[in-house]
Amino acid sequence: MLQSKLFYKTLKEVPKTAQATSHKLLLKGGFISQLASGIYTFLPLGTIVQKKIEDIIRKEMNAIGCQELFMPSLQPKEIWLKSGRWNTMDPPLFKLRDRHKKEFALGSTHEEVITDLVKNYITSYKDLPLALYQIQTKFRNELRFTGGLLRTREFLMKDLYSFHSDTQDFERFFKKVLSAYDKIFKQCGLKAIKSEASGGVFTKQRTCEFQVISDVGEDKINYCPKCEWAENLEIEKAKKRTKCPQCGAKLVEKRSIEVGHTFRLGTKYSKAFDLYFVDKNGKKNLVIMGCYGIGVGRLMATIVEINNDKDGIIWPEKVSPFTLHLIQLVNKREVAKNCEKLYKKLKEKNLEVLFDERKDKSPGEKLIESDLIGIPWRIVLSEKTIKKNSFEIRNRKTKKTSIVKISNLWNCLKKEKII
C-alpha cells in the first residue's frame, strides 16, 4: 500500500473528552473517527486490524467445531416478550416502529433470535450438540460512553451459542471455549485472566469473564498474584474476601477491562421458547444452552491500552495493519529507485507493506508517524544507507536497529521470522 494513497490523517491534538490511551492513539493514528458520542467509523487502518482480530476469532471458533452464521439486527418485539426481556434489559433496548406500527428492537444480544431459529432444526438428541456463532453489529443503549472503543453504543461482537442434551456435554464444550479464548487473547498480545462474575440480565448462574488488568478498566476484580484466581467485585461476597480460596494467598484489588464473557444459560431460553429434544428413550427434554461473547472493538482498544509507549501504538504482529513499514526518507532519485525496487520485491513475496513514498513530508514527520501507527517492523532507506548498499531495519517493540545489506534482505527477514 502506498502511504500517499492511504485514506487516513494523523492528528496532533485529540478532543479533551478522549481520556483513555487507546482512545487518544486510535484517533491520533488515523484508525478511527468519531461520528457521535459512542459511535465510530473504522478507517482503513482500523478496519484492517479489526478484520485480523476477526480472522483469529474465526480460526479458533472453527477449530472447536463451531459454525458461522449471520443473524438480523432488527428483531421483532414478540420474541423479546417471550423471554420477558422487552422491558427489563439493562441497558434498555433501542426500540422503534416501522410504517405498519410494528415494534422492533435493535439487537443488543441474540439469545432470543438464535433460540427461535434452532427450534426449527432441533428435534432429536441426534441433532445435538450444536454450536453456532456470528460476528455482527450490536446496539447498546448505554448511559455513559467512555474510553473510546472500550464502551460504545454500536459495536462489533462475536457471539457464540451452544446447545446440548445434558450438563456433562455442556461443561465439556464450555472448557473448550475457555481454552479457545485463551488462544485468541494470547495471539492478540494480551494476558487475560479468568474471573468469576454474575450473569446480569442473561442468567442467574455464575459466569466466567476474561479480564485484562488495566488502570483504565471499568471493572474491579479481586486478584490472586500467586495462582491468578480472580472474581469480579460485583459479586456481593467478593467485597468481604481477603484471601484466595484456591491457594490462601492475599488477594489484591485491581482495575480491569472485560474482553470476553462466557455464560451458562441452562434452560432459561429453551424453556421460554419451548425448545425441546427427544432423547434415546423417547423422553422429551429441554435443551441446555450456553453463550460466549467477545467485543471486537473493545478487544482492539485493549490491545492498544496494553501495547504502547510514549511514541504511539506497538501492534502485536498478528493484528498489525501491516507487517513492514518501508520508508523513503528523502526525495533523492537513487533512494527512490532503490525503495521502489525493494517495495516490488516485498510485494512479490506477499508481504504486507506500507510504503511511505510521500514527497511532502520531512524525514522527522515520517519517522514520528511511523512510531505512532505502530507497525512491528520499519525499513528505512536514506542517502547514507544507499551509499553502503544497505537499509536500516528497526523493531518497533524492542527498538533494536540494524544496518543490513540489501543483498541480505531475505536472510534478514528469515532471521527475524518476518517470512
PELIN-V358066 format. One record per residue. N is the residue number from 1. NEAR is the number of other ideal C-beta (glycine too) atoms within 10 Angstrom. Layout:
n,near
N,NEAR
N,NEAR
This chain:
n,near
1,17
2,12
3,21
4,12
5,9
6,18
7,8
8,16
9,10
10,15
11,13
12,5
13,9
14,16
15,11
16,6
17,11
18,18
19,13
20,22
21,19
22,28
23,25
24,19
25,24
26,28
27,20
28,20
29,24
30,20
31,29
32,24
33,15
34,18
35,10
36,9
37,11
38,19
39,12
40,22
41,10
42,20
43,18
44,14
45,25
46,22
47,14
48,18
49,25
50,22
51,14
52,21
53,24
54,16
55,13
56,18
57,22
58,15
59,13
60,19
61,24
62,13
63,12
64,15
65,12
66,23
67,12
68,13
69,12
70,7
71,16
72,12
73,17
74,10
75,20
76,16
77,15
78,13
79,19
80,23
81,14
82,16
83,18
84,10
85,21
86,18
87,10
88,11
89,18
90,12
91,14
92,15
93,23
94,16
95,14
96,11
97,10
98,10
99,5
100,5
101,6
102,11
103,14
104,19
105,23
106,19
107,24
108,22
109,20
110,23
111,24
112,23
113,19
114,24
115,26
116,21
117,17
118,20
119,15
120,7
121,10
122,21
123,11
124,11
125,17
126,10
127,15
128,18
129,17
130,17
131,19
132,20
133,23
134,18
135,20
136,17
137,13
138,20
139,18
140,24
141,16
142,15
143,9
144,10
145,17
146,15
147,23
148,30
149,27
150,24
151,21
152,24
153,19
154,17
155,19
156,21
157,21
158,24
159,22
160,24
161,27
162,27
163,26
164,21
165,21
166,13
167,12
168,10
169,15
170,21
171,14
172,11
173,20
174,19
175,10
176,16
177,22
178,15
179,13
180,21
181,23
182,16
183,14
184,23
185,22
186,14
187,19
188,25
189,19
190,21
191,12
192,23
193,20
194,18
195,26
196,17
197,24
198,17
199,16
200,13
201,11
202,20
203,19
204,11
205,13
206,14
207,21
208,18
209,24
210,24
211,28
212,22
213,17
214,21
215,11
216,19
217,21
218,14
219,18
220,16
221,27
222,24
223,20
224,21
225,12
226,13
227,12
228,14
229,19
230,24
231,24
232,20
233,17
234,14
235,16
236,8
237,7
238,20
239,11
240,7
241,13
242,8
243,12
244,21
245,13
246,11
247,11
248,10
249,13
250,10
251,20
252,14
253,11
254,20
255,14
256,26
257,28
258,23
259,25
260,25
261,22
262,20
263,24
264,21
265,24
266,18
267,14
268,21
269,24
270,22
271,14
272,18
273,21
274,10
275,19
276,17
277,21
278,15
279,14
280,9
281,7
282,6
283,10
284,8
285,15
286,17
287,27
288,24
289,25
290,23
291,23
292,25
293,20
294,27
295,25
296,22
297,24
298,23
299,30
300,27
301,28
302,29
303,25
304,26
305,23
306,19
307,21
308,18
309,12
310,5
311,15
312,21
313,26
314,22
315,26
316,18
317,16
318,15
319,21
320,27
321,26
322,21
323,19
324,22
325,27
326,25
327,27
328,26
329,21
330,17
331,13
332,14
333,7
334,12
335,19
336,15
337,13
338,18
339,23
340,14
341,12
342,20
343,22
344,11
345,14
346,21
347,13
348,8
349,12
350,8
351,17
352,15
353,22
354,22
355,25
356,24
357,18
358,18
359,9
360,7
361,18
362,11
363,14
364,9
365,13
366,20
367,19
368,15
369,21
370,22
371,20
372,17
373,28
374,27
375,23
376,20
377,21
378,22
379,23
380,24
381,26
382,18
383,11
384,14
385,20
386,19
387,9
388,11
389,11
390,18
391,24
392,17
393,20
394,19
395,14
396,24
397,15
398,8
399,11
400,10
401,11
402,13
403,12
404,19
405,13
406,17
407,9
408,13
409,18
410,12
411,11
412,17
413,20
414,10
415,12
416,15
417,7
418,17
419,14
